[in-house]
Amino acid sequence: LSLDEFEFQGAHYNMACAYANMENIDMAVVNLKKAFENGFDNYKIVREDPDLKNLEGTVEFDDLMEQWDRLKPFQFDFKPSKFFYKKGEDEPLSFPCFS
């Protein structure tokens, strides 16, 4: 049986969730790290997943996220200034390069 990187990511991520729910922080972090090592890089999901809530605020989880989350390339979330809004409207003007 041979798994590809996505299957390894999913398997280790799911094991991390299971261990976190069982409050086994060490094994949850070990498996989360293995998911990262196999290419899982959606750190926003990791930080918001209710199955990983038991990891929040632990030294192990914070250290892991500090190590891996900072390795992710810079992501630019464009938020136009009010300069791009029509007077009195809450939505920015539409520009072809931003849509």
Residue, then its C-alpha position, 0 to 999 in steps of 0.5 A: l500500500s502506497l499513499d501519496e502526499f495528499e493522503f499522508q497530509g489527510a491521514h496525519y491531520n485527521m490523527a492530530c484532530a483525534y489525538a487533540n480530542m482525546e487531549n493527547i497534546d503531544m501526539a496531536v502535535v507530532n501528527l500535525k507536524k507530519a501533516f506539515e512535513n507532507g505539504f499541508d499548509n493551510y494554517k488558517i484552517v489549523r488555527e480555526d478547526p474546532d477539533l484542534k481547540n484543545l491545542e490552543g494556547t499550549v506551548e507545543f502547539d504555539d511552538l509548532m505554529e511559530q515554526w511552520d506558519r512563518l515559513k509560508p509565503f507572504q499572502f497579500d489580502f487586498k483591502p482597498s482604501k476608501f479612495f476606491y469607494k464611491k461616495g456613500e457606498d460600502e463596496p469598493l469600485s470594481f477594477p478588472c485587475f482586482s476581480 
